[in-house]
């Protein structure tokens, strides 16, 4: 990743048990390998091109809701996504951030 710091605020709510996961990650707290993987996932998801709201066509109980804000390179973008509406390109990033949030508990 370039020299611009990255800051990510991640929240996952809902699900069967109703537990929430929250994490704030920044490039200063990540290893170079984690930063490289994060950059790859952000690029792959085309995160900064996603709409602010990704809503499911039909509401469903027990599904996750994600709120994700990324600040990088002078840009900031927030995406709120229902689990059923998240594009396949975004899923690896959501999975990675969920795992990172669990590891920081």
C-alpha positions as CSV (number, residue, x, y, z in Angstrom):
1,X,0.0,0.0,0.0
2,X,1.3,3.5,-0.6
3,X,2.3,5.9,2.1
4,X,-1.2,7.2,2.6
5,X,-2.6,5.9,5.9
6,X,-5.7,3.8,5.8
7,X,-8.4,3.9,8.5
8,X,-11.4,1.5,8.5
9,X,-14.4,1.6,10.8
10,X,-16.3,-1.7,10.5
11,X,-19.5,-2.8,12.1
12,X,-21.5,-6.0,11.6
13,X,-24.9,-6.3,13.3
14,X,-27.8,-8.7,13.2
15,X,-27.5,-12.4,12.6
16,X,-29.2,-15.3,14.4
17,X,-27.8,-14.5,17.8
18,X,-27.9,-10.7,17.3
19,X,-24.3,-10.1,18.3
20,X,-22.5,-7.2,16.9
21,X,-18.8,-7.0,15.8
22,X,-17.0,-3.6,15.7
23,X,-13.5,-2.7,14.9
24,X,-11.4,0.3,13.9
25,X,-8.4,-0.6,11.9
26,X,-5.6,1.6,10.7
27,X,-2.5,1.0,8.7
28,X,-0.3,1.7,11.7
29,X,-1.8,-1.2,13.6
30,X,-1.5,-3.8,10.7
31,X,1.5,-5.8,9.5
32,X,2.8,-5.1,6.0
33,X,1.2,-8.4,4.8
34,X,-2.2,-7.4,6.3
35,X,-1.9,-4.0,4.6
36,X,-1.1,-5.6,1.3
37,X,-4.1,-8.0,1.6
38,X,-6.4,-5.2,2.7
39,X,-5.4,-3.1,-0.3
40,X,-6.0,-6.1,-2.6
41,X,-9.5,-6.6,-1.1
42,X,-10.4,-2.9,-1.4
43,X,-9.3,-2.9,-5.0
44,X,-11.1,-6.1,-5.8
45,X,-14.3,-4.9,-4.3
46,X,-14.1,-1.5,-6.0
47,X,-15.1,-0.1,-2.7
48,X,-14.9,3.6,-3.5
49,X,-17.3,2.9,-6.5
50,X,-20.0,1.2,-4.4
51,X,-23.2,3.0,-3.6
52,X,-23.8,4.2,-0.1
53,X,-26.8,1.9,0.4
54,X,-26.9,-1.7,-0.7
55,X,-30.4,-2.9,0.4
56,X,-31.9,-6.3,-0.1
57,X,-35.0,-6.4,-2.2
58,X,-36.9,-8.4,0.5
59,X,-36.1,-7.9,4.1
60,X,-35.1,-11.1,6.0
61,X,-34.7,-11.8,9.7
62,X,-31.4,-13.0,11.1
63,X,-29.3,-11.6,8.3
64,X,-26.2,-9.5,8.9
65,X,-26.0,-5.7,8.2
66,X,-22.7,-4.1,7.6
67,X,-21.5,-0.6,8.0
68,X,-18.1,0.1,6.6
69,X,-16.2,3.4,6.3
70,X,-12.8,3.6,4.6
71,X,-10.6,6.7,4.7
72,X,-7.6,6.5,2.3
73,X,-5.7,8.8,-0.1
74,X,-7.7,11.9,0.9
75,X,-11.0,10.1,0.2
76,X,-13.6,8.7,2.6
77,X,-16.5,6.5,1.7
78,X,-19.2,4.7,3.7
79,X,-21.2,1.7,2.6
80,X,-24.2,0.3,4.5
81,X,-25.0,-3.2,3.1
82,X,-27.6,-5.8,3.9
83,X,-26.0,-9.3,3.7
84,X,-28.3,-10.4,0.9
85,X,-27.4,-7.3,-1.1
86,X,-23.6,-7.3,-0.8
87,X,-22.1,-8.0,-4.2
88,X,-19.8,-11.0,-4.5
89,X,-16.8,-8.7,-5.0
90,X,-17.4,-7.2,-1.5
91,X,-17.8,-10.5,0.4
92,X,-14.0,-11.3,0.8
93,X,-13.5,-7.8,2.3
94,X,-16.4,-8.3,4.7
95,X,-15.1,-11.7,5.7
96,X,-11.6,-10.4,6.3
97,X,-12.9,-7.5,8.4
98,X,-15.2,-9.8,10.3
99,X,-12.2,-12.1,11.1
100,X,-10.1,-9.1,12.1
101,X,-12.8,-7.7,14.4
102,X,-13.2,-11.1,16.1
103,X,-9.4,-11.3,16.6
104,X,-9.4,-7.9,18.3
105,X,-12.1,-8.8,20.9
